[in-house]
């Protein structure tokens, strides 16, 4: 058989998805559910306050920052 297995195709799709969506902030270890939601809410608001040069420094565009900041705090 010359085709790719379903497992490999799923792995490839997950690799591509993770490359397209950069992780901006990592939550501290051991944080509870409410703490994690509060962390997301604060960091997403902070993204909107960054200058263009600061966004370039962390490797994202204004559109990516706006997209991330528009997510509800309960979403990953």
C-alpha positions in Angstrom: 0.0 0.0 0.0 1.4 3.4 -1.0 -1.0 5.7 1.0 -0.6 7.4 4.3 -2.3 5.8 7.2 -5.2 7.6 9.0 -3.1 8.0 12.1 -0.3 9.8 10.2 -2.8 12.1 8.5 -4.3 13.0 11.9 -0.9 13.7 13.3 0.0 15.8 10.3 -3.3 17.8 10.7 -2.6 18.4 14.4 1.0 19.5 13.6 -0.3 22.0 11.0 -3.0 23.3 13.3 -0.5 23.9 16.2 1.9 25.7 13.8 -0.9 28.1 12.6 -2.0 29.0 16.1 0.9 30.3 18.1 0.7 30.1 21.9 1.2 33.6 23.2 1.1 32.9 27.0 1.5 29.8 29.1 -0.4 29.6 32.3 1.6 28.9 35.5 1.6 25.3 36.6 -0.8 24.2 39.4 -3.3 26.9 38.6 -6.9 26.0 39.3 -9.8 26.4 36.9 -10.8 29.9 38.1 -7.2 31.1 38.2 -6.7 29.9 34.7 -9.8 31.8 33.5 -8.6 34.9 35.2 -5.1 34.5 33.7 -6.6 34.2 30.2 -8.8 37.2 30.7 -5.9 39.4 32.0 -3.4 38.3 29.4 -5.8 38.7 26.5 -6.6 42.2 27.6 -2.9 42.9 27.9 -2.4 41.9 24.3 -4.5 44.8 23.1 -2.3 47.2 25.0 0.9 46.2 23.3 2.6 48.4 20.7 3.5 47.2 17.2 7.1 46.7 18.0 6.2 44.7 21.1 4.0 42.4 19.1 6.7 41.9 16.5 9.1 41.1 19.4 6.9 38.2 20.5 6.3 37.1 16.9 2.6 38.0 16.3 0.7 40.5 14.2 -1.9 42.9 15.4 -4.6 40.8 13.7 -3.4 37.7 15.6 -3.4 39.6 18.9 -6.9 41.0 18.2 -8.1 37.5 17.3 -6.7 36.0 20.5 -8.0 38.8 22.7 -11.5 38.5 21.2 -11.8 34.9 22.5 -13.9 34.4 25.7 -11.8 33.7 28.8 -13.2 30.1 29.1 -11.8 29.1 25.7 -8.3 27.8 25.2 
